[in-house]
Amino acid sequence: MFENLNWWEIGALLMLALLIFGERLPKVIGDGLRMLRGLRAMAQNATTDLSRELGTDIQLQDLHPKAFIRKHLLSEDDEQAIRKPLQGLFEDVKSDLNGVKSDLDEVASAADLKAQSNGAAVEKSTPAPRRFDLDAT
């Protein structure tokens, strides 16, 4: 939870909490922990009720719509039948994009070589830009 905070920042937050809440800090921490335990118990009760209603052992991760459908409504054969046309389409798009990428890489390298050879010629033939003296007016 606090992996992006160092010890000094955590200490500063604790000191700030102590200054804000003062002597009530232990009661505020206790109320926060009690609320967290209550929320956790509510989530556990909801998953238990849902498992009992569905007649299967269900976990909180199984409540994601994709995982729920895959685990409880589709058989493996159904899932493979759905994936097969999409997998072929995915492979076609992937090969097309790889071809476009290789074409773009070739064009970029050719343009880079051309720019380098033209850049040397342009530097030699281009006169120095004029500078205007604004104080002369």
Secondary structure as UniProt FT lines:
FT   TURN            3..4
FT   HELIX           7..21
FT   HELIX           22..24
FT   HELIX           25..54
FT   HELIX           60..63
FT   HELIX           65..68
FT   HELIX           69..73
FT   HELIX           76..125
FT   HELIX           134..136
//
